[in-house]
């Protein structure tokens, strides 16, 4: 008898496979299918503002998110002015490297990803995006090797990368702080390369420089 009942039950279950029903499924063990919870962006009658999603508590900071070092996180000194030079030791610590050379190696990687499309690899402002920008009637992409750009303190260049300027968008949410400083360090290399002189070349290597051909 038990075998007959079991066979009938299995046959009934098999007969239901693939069928369509508008009835809710039967949950013998509901587990957590039904629970008291708020959905994202849902309403709540418990809170005075009617929102289920709560904002940050005033005066609190998430663990690991305290950014109280203005020099590193904002590019500014205690006087509120932009720092002249990047905080090398702090950048090295954040990138877990032990030399400025390794910071410089990181710089071109990040620059080529985020900056080259507009400023090109030399910083001249002739990247692939710049043509579309001009055709749309917006101001030209900035040449990062001009005297104005060279004269900006490192902290201000860091601020521009973080918060954007004019038509340039902010990259603060995409590029971590240490990588922004690495980009600034590489930008200084590009600027120096555009205004280099023979005195910048080590004396033992000056003989290997080929004379540029004159253009008519």
C-alpha positions in Angstrom: 0.0 0.0 0.0 2.8 2.4 0.9 4.5 1.7 -2.4 1.2 2.4 -4.3 0.8 5.7 -2.5 4.4 6.7 -3.2 4.1 5.8 -6.8 0.9 7.8 -7.2 2.6 10.8 -5.5 5.6 10.7 -7.8 3.3 10.4 -10.8 1.4 13.4 -9.7 4.6 15.5 -9.2 5.9 14.3 -12.6 2.6 15.3 -14.3 3.0 18.9 -13.0 6.4 19.5 -14.6 6.4 22.2 -17.2 2.8 23.2 -16.5 1.8 26.9 -16.1 -0.2 28.0 -13.1 -1.3 31.4 -11.7 -1.5 30.0 -8.2 1.4 30.9 -5.8 3.8 28.1 -5.2 3.4 26.0 -2.1 6.3 26.5 0.3 6.4 23.6 2.7 9.5 25.1 4.4 9.3 28.9 3.9 12.8 29.6 5.2 13.3 33.3 4.5 10.9 33.7 1.6 8.7 35.9 3.8 10.4 38.3 6.2 9.9 41.8 7.5 12.2 44.1 5.6 12.3 47.3 3.7 13.0 47.3 -0.1 15.5 49.8 -1.5 14.0 53.3 -1.9 10.9 52.0 0.0 8.6 53.9 2.3 8.5 53.7 6.0 5.8 54.9 8.4 8.1 54.5 11.3 10.5 57.4 10.4 9.3 61.0 10.3 10.6 61.7 6.8 8.8 58.6 5.4 12.1 57.1 4.1 13.1 53.5 4.7 16.7 54.2 3.7 18.5 56.2 6.3 21.2 58.8 5.8 24.5 59.0 7.5 24.4 60.1 11.2 25.8 63.6 11.6 29.3 63.6 13.0 30.1 60.0 12.1 32.5 58.6 9.6 32.6 55.0 8.3 35.4 52.9 9.6 38.5 53.4 7.4 37.0 56.5 5.7 38.4 59.3 7.9 40.2 61.7 5.7 41.7 64.2 8.2 45.0 64.7 6.4 44.3 67.8 4.3 47.7 67.7 2.6 47.2 64.2 1.2 43.4 64.1 0.6 42.9 67.7 -0.5 46.3 68.9 -1.6 46.2 71.8 0.9 48.4 72.8 3.8 47.4 73.9 7.3 46.9 77.4 5.9 44.4 76.3 3.4 46.6 77.0 0.4 47.6 74.4 -2.1 50.8 72.6 -1.4 53.7 73.3 -3.7 55.0 69.7 -4.0 53.3 66.4 -3.6 53.6 64.6 -0.2 56.1 62.0 -1.5 56.3 59.9 1.7 52.5 59.7 2.1 52.0 58.8 -1.5 54.6 56.0 -1.3 53.0 54.7 1.9 49.5 54.7 0.3 50.8 52.9 -2.8 52.9 50.5 -0.6 56.1 51.3 -2.5 59.5 52.4 -1.1 60.7 54.9 -3.6 59.6 57.9 -5.8 60.7 55.9 -8.9 57.9 53.4 -8.2 55.4 56.2 -7.8 56.6 57.5 -11.2 56.1 54.1 -12.7 52.5 54.2 -11.5 51.9 57.7 -12.9 52.0 57.0 -16.6 49.7 53.9 -16.2 47.0 56.0 -14.6 47.6 59.0 -16.9 47.2 56.9 -20.0 43.9 55.4 -18.8 42.2 58.6 -17.6 43.9 61.6 -19.2 45.2 60.5 -22.6 41.8 60.4 -24.3 41.6 64.2 -24.0 45.1 65.5 -23.3 47.0 62.8 -25.4 50.2 61.1 -24.2 52.3 64.3 -24.3 49.7 66.5 -22.5 49.2 68.8 -25.5 45.4 68.6 -25.4 45.1 66.9 -28.8 43.6 63.6 -27.7 40.9 61.8 -29.5 38.2 63.4 -27.5 39.5 67.0 -28.1 38.3 67.0 -31.7 34.8 66.1 -30.7 34.9 68.8 -28.0 35.9 71.5 -30.5 33.3 70.4 -33.1 30.7 70.7 -30.3 31.6 74.3 -29.7 33.2 73.8 -26.3 36.6 75.3 -25.3 39.7 73.5 -26.4 41.1 70.8 -24.1 43.9 72.4 -22.1 47.5 72.1 -23.0 49.2 70.8 -19.9 52.6 72.0 -20.9 51.9 75.7 -21.0 53.6 78.2 -18.6 50.3 78.5 -16.7 50.0 74.8 -16.1 53.7 74.5 -15.2 53.3 77.3 -12.7 50.4 75.7 -10.8 51.3 74.1 -7.5 51.1 70.3 -7.3 48.2 70.6 -4.8 46.1 72.5 -7.3 46.8 70.0 -10.1 45.7 67.3 -7.7 42.5 69.3 -6.9 41.8 69.7 -10.6 42.1 65.9 -11.1 39.9 65.4 -8.1 37.1 67.9 -8.7 37.5 68.9 -12.3 37.6 72.4 -13.8 35.5 74.1 -16.4 34.5 71.4 -19.0 36.8 68.8 -17.4 34.9 66.3 -15.2 35.9 65.3 -11.7 37.8 62.0 -11.3 37.7 61.9 -7.5 35.3 59.0 -7.5 37.2 57.0 -10.1 40.9 57.5 -9.2 42.1 56.9 -5.6 44.0 59.7 -3.9 47.5 58.1 -4.3 46.9 57.5 -8.0 45.9 61.2 -8.4 49.2 62.2 -6.9 51.0 59.7 -9.2 49.3 61.4 -12.2 50.5 64.8 -11.0 54.1 63.4 -10.7 54.0 62.1 -14.2 52.5 65.3 -15.5 55.6 67.1 -14.2 57.7 64.8 -16.2 55.7 65.5 -19.4 56.0 69.3 -18.7 59.7 69.0 -18.3 60.0 67.0 -21.5 58.3 69.7 -23.5 60.7 72.4 -22.2 63.9 70.4 -21.9 67.3 71.8 -22.7 70.7 70.3 -23.3 71.6 70.9 -19.7 68.9 68.5 -18.6 70.7 65.7 -20.4 73.5 63.9 -18.5 76.8 65.1 -19.9 77.9 61.5 -20.8 74.8 61.1 -23.0 74.8 64.4 -24.8 76.8 63.1 -27.7 74.1 60.5 -28.5 71.5 63.2 -29.3 70.7 63.5 -32.9 70.2 66.9 -34.4 66.6 67.5 -35.5 66.0 68.1 -39.1 64.9 71.6 -40.0 61.3 71.8 -41.5 60.6 74.2 -44.3 
